[in-house]
Amino acid sequence: MAKKPLGDVVSELFASLSSLVRTETELAQAEFRETIDTGVRNAIMAVVGAVIVLPAAVVLLEGIALLLIRAGVGDYAAYLIVGAIAVAAGIIVLMNALKKLKKMSLLPKRTIHQFQRDVEVAKYARQSYETERAA
């Protein structure tokens, strides 16, 4: 088998590397766009849900306060009790949401994994070439 000149090998290597980098960049951009699109969609749904739920929650809390008042709890005490419970529930929901947001990653994980595989293939190809060249 005829050995290729070193210049041809280097030229092919740079062409392959250029193509690989371009492809990996496109993959990372697509994955990033997908992550952002999903985040925006979820944020819009959360806002719509909040707009629908907020007035209903106010009416519900007012009703609970009125039930407490009819049960003999003083006006101010009933509203303070209901308000305190609502604030505690809101804080719990907010803390859980913040915890989940912190875990969310914008890193293109699939692209990183593919790039790591490409590096391994390149290392293997280089070793094979060096072995073949030495023989």
NUSE-134710 format. One record per residue: residue in one letter; x, y, z of N, C-alpha, C, CB in turn. Coordinates in Angstrom, 3 decimals. Glycine has a CB too. Layout:
BEGIN
+---+----------+----------+----------+----------+----------+----------+----------+----------+----------+----------+----------+----------+
| r |     n_xx |     n_yy |     n_zz |    ca_xx |    ca_yy |    ca_zz |     c_xx |     c_yy |     c_zz |    cb_xx |    cb_yy |    cb_zz |
+---+----------+----------+----------+----------+----------+----------+----------+----------+----------+----------+----------+----------+
| a |        X |        Y |        Z |        X |        Y |        Z |        X |        Y |        Z |        X |        Y |        Z |
...
+---+----------+----------+----------+----------+----------+----------+----------+----------+----------+----------+----------+----------+
***
This chain:
BEGIN
+---+----------+----------+----------+----------+----------+----------+----------+----------+----------+----------+----------+----------+
| r |     n_xx |     n_yy |     n_zz |    ca_xx |    ca_yy |    ca_zz |     c_xx |     c_yy |     c_zz |    cb_xx |    cb_yy |    cb_zz |
+---+----------+----------+----------+----------+----------+----------+----------+----------+----------+----------+----------+----------+
| m |    0.846 |   -1.181 |    0.000 |    0.000 |    0.000 |    0.000 |    0.892 |    1.244 |    0.000 |   -0.963 |   -0.002 |    1.227 |
| a |    0.584 |    2.184 |   -0.885 |    1.395 |    3.393 |   -1.000 |    1.048 |    4.349 |    0.127 |    1.184 |    4.072 |   -2.371 |
| k |    2.103 |    4.927 |    0.677 |    1.894 |    5.889 |    1.759 |    1.626 |    7.260 |    1.161 |    3.119 |    5.937 |    2.714 |
| k |    0.683 |    7.977 |    1.780 |    0.367 |    9.331 |    1.316 |    1.460 |   10.276 |    1.790 |   -1.033 |    9.799 |    1.832 |
| p |    1.715 |   11.297 |    1.001 |    2.672 |   12.310 |    1.457 |    2.119 |   13.022 |    2.700 |    2.970 |   13.341 |    0.319 |
| l |    3.017 |   13.441 |    3.565 |    2.630 |   14.096 |    4.811 |    1.778 |   15.334 |    4.550 |    3.868 |   14.476 |    5.614 |
| g |    2.081 |   16.074 |    3.500 |    1.309 |   17.278 |    3.167 |   -0.146 |   16.954 |    2.875 |    1.925 |   17.986 |    1.969 |
| d |   -0.383 |   15.826 |    2.155 |   -1.758 |   15.417 |    1.857 |   -2.498 |   15.011 |    3.130 |   -1.764 |   14.255 |    0.851 |
| v |   -1.805 |   14.301 |    3.995 |   -2.420 |   13.865 |    5.253 |   -2.790 |   15.071 |    6.100 |   -1.470 |   12.933 |    6.035 |
| v |   -1.887 |   16.021 |    6.215 |   -2.147 |   17.225 |    7.008 |   -3.297 |   18.018 |    6.401 |   -0.880 |   18.103 |    7.101 |
| s |   -3.318 |   18.118 |    5.081 |   -4.384 |   18.843 |    4.388 |   -5.738 |   18.183 |    4.655 |   -4.103 |   18.901 |    2.868 |
| e |   -5.796 |   16.868 |    4.544 |   -7.037 |   16.132 |    4.818 |   -7.460 |   16.294 |    6.280 |   -6.862 |   14.636 |    4.480 |
| l |   -6.477 |   16.258 |    7.161 |   -6.761 |   16.410 |    8.584 |   -7.398 |   17.764 |    8.873 |   -5.481 |   16.245 |    9.404 |
| f |   -6.828 |   18.836 |    8.311 |   -7.384 |   20.172 |    8.548 |   -8.770 |   20.309 |    7.926 |   -6.448 |   21.248 |    7.984 |
| a |   -8.997 |   19.730 |    6.773 |  -10.319 |   19.776 |    6.135 |  -11.341 |   19.040 |    6.998 |  -10.268 |   19.156 |    4.711 |
| s |  -10.953 |   17.879 |    7.505 |  -11.849 |   17.111 |    8.364 |  -12.123 |   17.847 |    9.667 |  -11.259 |   15.733 |    8.655 |
| l |  -11.080 |   18.429 |   10.243 |  -11.247 |   19.187 |   11.491 |  -12.164 |   20.382 |   11.291 |   -9.889 |   19.657 |   12.019 |
| s |  -11.989 |   21.077 |   10.184 |  -12.827 |   22.236 |    9.890 |  -14.282 |   21.824 |    9.762 |  -12.359 |   22.930 |    8.608 |
| s |  -14.527 |   20.746 |    9.044 |  -15.890 |   20.237 |    8.872 |  -16.467 |   19.792 |   10.214 |  -15.908 |   19.063 |    7.866 |
| l |  -15.665 |   19.123 |   11.010 |  -16.111 |   18.648 |   12.318 |  -16.482 |   19.808 |   13.236 |  -15.026 |   17.795 |   12.969 |
| v |  -15.641 |   20.812 |   13.286 |  -15.911 |   21.976 |   14.139 |  -17.179 |   22.690 |   13.679 |  -14.713 |   22.956 |   14.124 |
| r |  -17.354 |   22.827 |   12.376 |  -18.544 |   23.480 |   11.838 |  -19.804 |   22.687 |   12.222 |  -18.438 |   23.618 |   10.294 |
| t |  -19.752 |   21.370 |   12.062 |  -20.889 |   20.517 |   12.395 |  -21.195 |   20.566 |   13.886 |  -20.619 |   19.077 |   11.962 |
| e |  -20.166 |   20.493 |   14.715 |  -20.369 |   20.534 |   16.167 |  -20.944 |   21.884 |   16.596 |  -19.040 |   20.264 |   16.905 |
| t |  -20.514 |   22.961 |   15.956 |  -21.042 |   24.291 |   16.270 |  -22.520 |   24.380 |   15.907 |  -20.246 |   25.379 |   15.528 |
| e |  -22.881 |   23.847 |   14.749 |  -24.287 |   23.848 |   14.335 |  -25.136 |   23.020 |   15.302 |  -24.426 |   23.300 |   12.897 |
| l |  -24.604 |   21.883 |   15.729 |  -25.320 |   21.036 |   16.683 |  -25.516 |   21.760 |   18.012 |  -24.562 |   19.719 |   16.906 |
| a |  -24.479 |   22.431 |   18.481 |  -24.579 |   23.167 |   19.753 |  -25.606 |   24.289 |   19.643 |  -23.201 |   23.747 |   20.159 |
| q |  -25.602 |   25.000 |   18.518 |  -26.578 |   26.087 |   18.335 |  -28.002 |   25.544 |   18.314 |  -26.292 |   26.859 |   17.031 |
| a |  -28.215 |   24.440 |   17.613 |  -29.555 |   23.851 |   17.546 |  -30.011 |   23.388 |   18.924 |  -29.578 |   22.673 |   16.558 |
| e |  -29.109 |   22.766 |   19.666 |  -29.470 |   22.284 |   20.999 |  -29.756 |   23.455 |   21.943 |  -28.346 |   21.401 |   21.573 |
| f |  -28.970 |   24.517 |   21.834 |  -29.179 |   25.700 |   22.677 |  -30.520 |   26.344 |   22.348 |  -28.030 |   26.722 |   22.487 |
| r |  -30.829 |   26.469 |   21.038 |  -32.120 |   27.043 |   20.629 |  -33.278 |   26.213 |   21.166 |  -32.209 |   27.137 |   19.093 |
| e |  -33.135 |   24.893 |   21.110 |  -34.179 |   24.001 |   21.607 |  -34.395 |   24.211 |   23.111 |  -33.813 |   22.530 |   21.316 |
| t |  -33.304 |   24.344 |   23.854 |  -33.398 |   24.563 |   25.294 |  -34.073 |   25.899 |   25.596 |  -32.005 |   24.516 |   25.936 |
| i |  -33.683 |   26.934 |   24.881 |  -34.277 |   28.262 |   25.088 |  -35.752 |   28.248 |   24.711 |  -33.528 |   29.332 |   24.263 |
| d |  -36.088 |   27.635 |   23.577 |  -37.490 |   27.569 |   23.144 |  -38.353 |   26.863 |   24.186 |  -37.601 |   26.845 |   21.792 |
| t |  -37.854 |   25.768 |   24.730 |  -38.596 |   25.038 |   25.759 |  -38.766 |   25.901 |   26.998 |  -37.881 |   23.723 |   26.118 |
| g |  -37.717 |   26.592 |   27.396 |  -37.798 |   27.471 |   28.562 |  -38.793 |   28.599 |   28.369 |  -36.442 |   28.046 |   28.873 |
| v |  -38.785 |   29.209 |   27.191 |  -39.720 |   30.304 |   26.902 |  -41.153 |   29.784 |   26.905 |  -39.390 |   30.963 |   25.538 |
| r |  -41.375 |   28.639 |   26.259 |  -42.722 |   28.047 |   26.245 |  -43.210 |   27.769 |   27.666 |  -42.732 |   26.741 |   25.419 |
| n |  -42.351 |   27.199 |   28.495 |  -42.735 |   26.897 |   29.874 |  -43.004 |   28.171 |   30.670 |  -41.645 |   26.075 |   30.558 |
| a |  -42.203 |   29.205 |   30.442 |  -42.414 |   30.474 |   31.140 |  -43.746 |   31.104 |   30.746 |  -41.267 |   31.446 |   30.841 |
| i |  -44.075 |   31.047 |   29.461 |  -45.355 |   31.593 |   29.001 |  -46.514 |   30.835 |   29.640 |  -45.456 |   31.526 |   27.461 |
| m |  -46.412 |   29.522 |   29.684 |  -47.470 |   28.715 |   30.308 |  -47.597 |   29.044 |   31.794 |  -47.184 |   27.209 |   30.121 |
| a |  -46.482 |   29.274 |   32.462 |  -46.516 |   29.621 |   33.883 |  -47.211 |   30.966 |   34.089 |  -45.087 |   29.663 |   34.465 |
| v |  -46.920 |   31.928 |   33.236 |  -47.554 |   33.245 |   33.353 |  -49.059 |   33.145 |   33.095 |  -46.908 |   34.246 |   32.366 |
| v |  -49.436 |   32.400 |   32.055 |  -50.867 |   32.221 |   31.768 |  -51.558 |   31.543 |   32.940 |  -51.071 |   31.392 |   30.479 |
| g |  -50.920 |   30.521 |   33.486 |  -51.490 |   29.836 |   34.652 |  -51.637 |   30.774 |   35.832 |  -50.626 |   28.648 |   35.047 |
| a |  -50.638 |   31.607 |   36.066 |  -50.693 |   32.549 |   37.190 |  -51.811 |   33.566 |   36.996 |  -49.348 |   33.273 |   37.352 |
| v |  -51.992 |   34.049 |   35.770 |  -53.051 |   35.022 |   35.490 |  -54.425 |   34.403 |   35.751 |  -52.958 |   35.524 |   34.029 |
| i |  -54.570 |   33.130 |   35.427 |  -55.855 |   32.461 |   35.653 |  -56.063 |   32.145 |   37.127 |  -55.939 |   31.175 |   34.830 |
| v |  -55.039 |   31.672 |   37.802 |  -55.161 |   31.213 |   39.180 |  -55.224 |   32.358 |   40.188 |  -54.007 |   30.311 |   39.516 |
| l |  -54.535 |   33.440 |   39.936 |  -54.442 |   34.511 |   40.931 |  -55.797 |   35.050 |   41.384 |  -53.626 |   35.639 |   40.376 |
| p |  -56.688 |   35.434 |   40.492 |  -57.994 |   35.929 |   40.970 |  -58.778 |   34.851 |   41.720 |  -58.828 |   36.441 |   39.790 |
| a |  -58.689 |   33.613 |   41.242 |  -59.391 |   32.522 |   41.915 |  -58.832 |   32.304 |   43.319 |  -59.284 |   31.227 |   41.094 |
| a |  -57.524 |   32.416 |   43.459 |  -56.906 |   32.241 |   44.773 |  -57.340 |   33.336 |   45.734 |  -55.385 |   32.229 |   44.649 |
| v |  -57.459 |   34.562 |   45.249 |  -57.909 |   35.675 |   46.104 |  -59.321 |   35.407 |   46.610 |  -57.864 |   37.023 |   45.331 |
| v |  -60.200 |   34.971 |   45.703 |  -61.587 |   34.675 |   46.096 |  -61.614 |   33.531 |   47.096 |  -62.451 |   34.324 |   44.858 |
| l |  -60.818 |   32.496 |   46.853 |  -60.770 |   31.352 |   47.765 |  -60.268 |   31.764 |   49.150 |  -59.871 |   30.252 |   47.187 |
| l |  -59.206 |   32.543 |   49.197 |  -58.663 |   32.987 |   50.485 |  -59.667 |   33.881 |   51.223 |  -57.332 |   33.742 |   50.277 |
| e |  -60.340 |   34.728 |   50.498 |  -61.374 |   35.576 |   51.104 |  -62.482 |   34.710 |   51.694 |  -61.959 |   36.560 |   50.061 |
| g |  -62.884 |   33.681 |   50.954 |  -63.914 |   32.765 |   51.452 |  -63.476 |   32.042 |   52.711 |  -64.273 |   31.754 |   50.387 |
| i |  -62.229 |   31.604 |   52.754 |  -61.719 |   30.919 |   53.953 |  -61.724 |   31.874 |   55.138 |  -60.286 |   30.370 |   53.713 |
| a |  -61.296 |   33.109 |   54.894 |  -61.294 |   34.101 |   55.977 |  -62.716 |   34.331 |   56.485 |  -60.672 |   35.439 |   55.495 |
| l |  -63.689 |   34.429 |   55.575 |  -65.080 |   34.636 |   55.989 |  -65.618 |   33.438 |   56.775 |  -65.962 |   34.894 |   54.764 |
| l |  -65.197 |   32.231 |   56.373 |  -65.602 |   31.039 |   57.140 |  -65.037 |   31.095 |   58.561 |  -65.124 |   29.745 |   56.427 |
| l |  -63.793 |   31.514 |   58.688 |  -63.199 |   31.634 |   60.028 |  -63.934 |   32.687 |   60.854 |  -61.700 |   31.994 |   59.926 |
| i |  -64.310 |   33.775 |   60.216 |  -65.038 |   34.834 |   60.925 |  -66.380 |   34.300 |   61.403 |  -65.241 |   36.076 |   60.016 |
| r |  -67.083 |   33.563 |   60.554 |  -68.382 |   32.977 |   60.954 |  -68.209 |   31.929 |   62.042 |  -69.087 |   32.346 |   59.741 |
| a |  -67.034 |   31.316 |   62.100 |  -66.774 |   30.314 |   63.135 |  -66.398 |   30.960 |   64.451 |  -65.671 |   29.369 |   62.694 |
| g |  -66.331 |   32.292 |   64.481 |  -66.069 |   32.979 |   65.736 |  -64.689 |   33.589 |   65.862 |  -66.272 |   32.049 |   66.840 |
| v |  -63.850 |   33.425 |   64.870 |  -62.522 |   34.039 |   64.909 |  -62.701 |   35.516 |   64.546 |  -61.508 |   33.311 |   63.921 |
| g |  -61.986 |   36.380 |   65.202 |  -62.086 |   37.809 |   64.923 |  -61.675 |   38.135 |   63.488 |  -61.224 |   38.596 |   65.902 |
| d |  -62.188 |   39.273 |   62.994 |  -61.917 |   39.668 |   61.609 |  -60.419 |   39.719 |   61.309 |  -62.545 |   41.027 |   61.320 |
| y |  -59.703 |   40.494 |   62.093 |  -58.272 |   40.672 |   61.844 |  -57.513 |   39.352 |   61.991 |  -57.694 |   41.720 |   62.803 |
| a |  -57.878 |   38.581 |   62.990 |  -57.198 |   37.302 |   63.217 |  -57.435 |   36.353 |   62.040 |  -57.685 |   36.654 |   64.534 |
| a |  -58.665 |   36.310 |   61.529 |  -58.991 |   35.426 |   60.409 |  -58.157 |   35.798 |   59.179 |  -60.503 |   35.500 |   60.079 |
| y |  -58.084 |   37.092 |   58.869 |  -57.312 |   37.522 |   57.704 |  -55.810 |   37.292 |   57.897 |  -57.577 |   38.996 |   57.417 |
| l |  -55.332 |   37.483 |   59.123 |  -53.914 |   37.221 |   59.394 |  -53.589 |   35.732 |   59.262 |  -53.539 |   37.717 |   60.800 |
| i |  -54.478 |   34.881 |   59.758 |  -54.254 |   33.427 |   59.661 |  -54.212 |   33.002 |   58.194 |  -55.370 |   32.642 |   60.418 |
| v |  -55.213 |   33.423 |   57.447 |  -55.272 |   33.046 |   56.030 |  -54.079 |   33.635 |   55.277 |  -56.604 |   33.525 |   55.389 |
| g |  -53.727 |   34.862 |   55.560 |  -52.580 |   35.494 |   54.903 |  -51.280 |   34.782 |   55.216 |  -52.473 |   36.945 |   55.314 |
| a |  -51.093 |   34.405 |   56.472 |  -49.865 |   33.712 |   56.872 |  -49.748 |   32.355 |   56.183 |  -49.825 |   33.532 |   58.397 |
| i |  -50.858 |   31.634 |   56.105 |  -50.841 |   30.327 |   55.427 |  -50.543 |   30.507 |   53.941 |  -52.194 |   29.591 |   55.616 |
| a |  -51.145 |   31.527 |   53.329 |  -50.909 |   31.778 |   51.906 |  -49.448 |   32.161 |   51.652 |  -51.845 |   32.892 |   51.397 |
| v |  -48.880 |   32.992 |   52.509 |  -47.472 |   33.385 |   52.355 |  -46.560 |   32.172 |   52.505 |  -47.090 |   34.471 |   53.390 |
| a |  -46.837 |   31.321 |   53.510 |  -46.015 |   30.121 |   53.720 |  -46.087 |   29.201 |   52.505 |  -46.471 |   29.365 |   54.988 |
| a |  -47.303 |   28.998 |   51.968 |  -47.455 |   28.135 |   50.788 |  -46.717 |   28.748 |   49.594 |  -48.963 |   27.928 |   50.446 |
| g |  -46.809 |   30.055 |   49.431 |  -46.122 |   30.730 |   48.332 |  -44.617 |   30.604 |   48.436 |  -46.506 |   32.187 |   48.293 |
| i |  -44.093 |   30.725 |   49.648 |  -42.647 |   30.600 |   49.852 |  -42.180 |   29.186 |   49.518 |  -42.270 |   30.956 |   51.305 |
| i |  -42.952 |   28.184 |   49.914 |  -42.587 |   26.790 |   49.619 |  -42.555 |   26.557 |   48.112 |  -43.580 |   25.809 |   50.290 |
| v |  -43.579 |   27.027 |   47.417 |  -43.623 |   26.860 |   45.960 |  -42.457 |   27.596 |   45.303 |  -44.967 |   27.374 |   45.394 |
| l |  -42.202 |   28.813 |   45.754 |  -41.110 |   29.611 |   45.194 |  -39.756 |   28.949 |   45.417 |  -41.109 |   31.006 |   45.807 |
| m |  -39.525 |   28.434 |   46.600 |  -38.244 |   27.773 |   46.894 |  -38.049 |   26.535 |   46.013 |  -38.173 |   27.377 |   48.387 |
| n |  -39.118 |   25.750 |   45.830 |  -39.018 |   24.574 |   44.959 |  -38.728 |   24.972 |   43.522 |  -40.305 |   23.755 |   45.020 |
| a |  -39.391 |   26.017 |   43.052 |  -39.155 |   26.477 |   41.677 |  -37.721 |   26.962 |   41.500 |  -40.137 |   27.600 |   41.311 |
| l |  -37.212 |   27.713 |   42.468 |  -35.833 |   28.207 |   42.378 |  -34.829 |   27.061 |   42.399 |  -35.539 |   29.179 |   43.525 |
| k |  -35.107 |   26.044 |   43.203 |  -34.220 |   24.884 |   43.268 |  -34.167 |   24.179 |   41.912 |  -34.687 |   23.904 |   44.368 |
| k |  -35.326 |   24.043 |   41.272 |  -35.371 |   23.392 |   39.963 |  -34.690 |   24.250 |   38.902 |  -36.822 |   23.106 |   39.558 |
| l |  -34.833 |   25.559 |   38.988 |  -34.172 |   26.442 |   38.023 |  -32.656 |   26.369 |   38.151 |  -34.641 |   27.884 |   38.213 |
| k |  -32.167 |   26.245 |   39.381 |  -30.717 |   26.145 |   39.576 |  -30.167 |   24.864 |   38.977 |  -30.372 |   26.212 |   41.062 |
| k |  -30.969 |   23.793 |   38.983 |  -30.527 |   22.519 |   38.423 |  -30.555 |   22.526 |   36.900 |  -31.394 |   21.391 |   38.946 |
| m |  -31.360 |   23.422 |   36.326 |  -31.486 |   23.483 |   34.872 |  -30.177 |   23.969 |   34.262 |  -32.654 |   24.410 |   34.459 |
| s |  -29.768 |   23.303 |   33.213 |  -28.505 |   23.648 |   32.570 |  -28.748 |   24.076 |   31.127 |  -27.527 |   22.459 |   32.622 |
| l |  -28.065 |   25.120 |   30.719 |  -28.145 |   25.572 |   29.337 |  -27.039 |   24.968 |   28.486 |  -28.079 |   27.086 |   29.275 |
| l |  -26.173 |   24.170 |   29.111 |  -25.079 |   23.556 |   28.364 |  -25.634 |   22.572 |   27.344 |  -24.095 |   22.847 |   29.318 |
| p |  -25.088 |   22.559 |   26.153 |  -25.530 |   21.597 |   25.132 |  -24.929 |   20.218 |   25.423 |  -25.123 |   22.078 |   23.703 |
| k |  -25.574 |   19.447 |   26.277 |  -25.017 |   18.168 |   26.744 |  -24.781 |   17.177 |   25.615 |  -25.938 |   17.547 |   27.766 |
| r |  -25.736 |   17.094 |   24.679 |  -25.552 |   16.147 |   23.570 |  -24.350 |   16.541 |   22.729 |  -26.816 |   16.083 |   22.690 |
| t |  -24.168 |   17.822 |   22.504 |  -23.031 |   18.295 |   21.706 |  -21.719 |   18.001 |   22.419 |  -23.154 |   19.805 |   21.423 |
| i |  -21.682 |   18.246 |   23.710 |  -20.465 |   17.963 |   24.482 |  -20.130 |   16.482 |   24.414 |  -20.633 |   18.405 |   25.953 |
| h |  -21.153 |   15.640 |   24.561 |  -20.932 |   14.188 |   24.494 |  -20.414 |   13.791 |   23.110 |  -22.243 |   13.419 |   24.817 |
| q |  -21.032 |   14.348 |   22.064 |  -20.589 |   14.036 |   20.699 |  -19.153 |   14.511 |   20.462 |  -21.535 |   14.682 |   19.668 |
| f |  -18.833 |   15.682 |   20.982 |  -17.471 |   16.209 |   20.819 |  -16.467 |   15.296 |   21.521 |  -17.369 |   17.655 |   21.380 |
| q |  -16.808 |   14.802 |   22.710 |  -15.909 |   13.895 |   23.420 |  -15.697 |   12.614 |   22.610 |  -16.471 |   13.560 |   24.820 |
| r |  -16.760 |   12.115 |   21.986 |  -16.629 |   10.926 |   21.140 |  -15.741 |   11.227 |   19.934 |  -18.018 |   10.433 |   20.673 |
| d |  -15.907 |   12.401 |   19.358 |  -15.087 |   12.785 |   18.199 |  -13.613 |   12.857 |   18.567 |  -15.550 |   14.136 |   17.636 |
| v |  -13.319 |   13.365 |   19.739 |  -11.925 |   13.440 |   20.200 |  -11.351 |   12.032 |   20.330 |  -11.829 |   14.194 |   21.561 |
| e |  -12.134 |   11.110 |   20.875 |  -11.661 |    9.733 |   21.011 |  -11.390 |    9.111 |   19.635 |  -12.693 |    8.886 |   21.786 |
| v |  -12.286 |    9.362 |   18.688 |  -12.089 |    8.833 |   17.330 |  -10.830 |    9.433 |   16.708 |  -13.325 |    9.134 |   16.438 |
| a |  -10.632 |   10.730 |   16.902 |   -9.436 |   11.386 |   16.352 |   -8.164 |   10.801 |   16.963 |   -9.490 |   12.909 |   16.603 |
| k |   -8.194 |   10.552 |   18.270 |   -7.017 |    9.954 |   18.922 |   -6.736 |    8.563 |   18.346 |   -7.228 |    9.864 |   20.461 |
| y |   -7.798 |    7.789 |   18.168 |   -7.648 |    6.444 |   17.628 |   -7.099 |    6.505 |   16.206 |   -8.995 |    5.695 |   17.654 |
| a |   -7.629 |    7.422 |   15.395 |   -7.168 |    7.563 |   14.014 |   -5.694 |    7.953 |   13.980 |   -8.015 |    8.610 |   13.264 |
| r |   -5.301 |    8.866 |   14.873 |   -3.903 |    9.287 |   14.915 |   -3.006 |    8.111 |   15.294 |   -3.715 |   10.449 |   15.912 |
| q |   -3.426 |    7.334 |   16.297 |   -2.627 |    6.182 |   16.712 |   -2.515 |    5.163 |   15.580 |   -3.239 |    5.525 |   17.959 |
| s |   -3.648 |    4.948 |   14.884 |   -3.626 |    3.997 |   13.770 |   -2.688 |    4.479 |   12.673 |   -5.041 |    3.792 |   13.203 |
| y |   -2.745 |    5.772 |   12.385 |   -1.885 |    6.328 |   11.335 |   -0.415 |    6.196 |   11.737 |   -2.240 |    7.815 |   11.065 |
| e |   -0.113 |    6.521 |   12.995 |    1.283 |    6.422 |   13.446 |    1.775 |    4.996 |   13.417 |    1.433 |    6.985 |   14.850 |
| t |    0.926 |    4.048 |   13.787 |    1.281 |    2.635 |   13.765 |    1.543 |    2.179 |   12.340 |    0.174 |    1.787 |   14.402 |
| e |    0.634 |    2.584 |   11.421 |    0.769 |    2.210 |   10.010 |    2.020 |    2.855 |    9.411 |   -0.490 |    2.631 |    9.208 |
| r |    2.270 |    4.057 |    9.768 |    3.435 |    4.797 |    9.228 |    4.744 |    4.173 |    9.722 |    3.372 |    6.302 |    9.643 |
| a |    4.729 |    3.702 |   10.961 |    5.945 |    3.112 |   11.537 |    6.252 |    1.747 |   10.911 |    5.798 |    2.970 |   13.064 |
| a |    5.204 |    1.094 |   10.418 |    5.411 |   -0.266 |    9.846 |    6.031 |   -0.260 |    8.477 |    4.107 |   -0.999 |    9.769 |
+---+----------+----------+----------+----------+----------+----------+----------+----------+----------+----------+----------+----------+
***
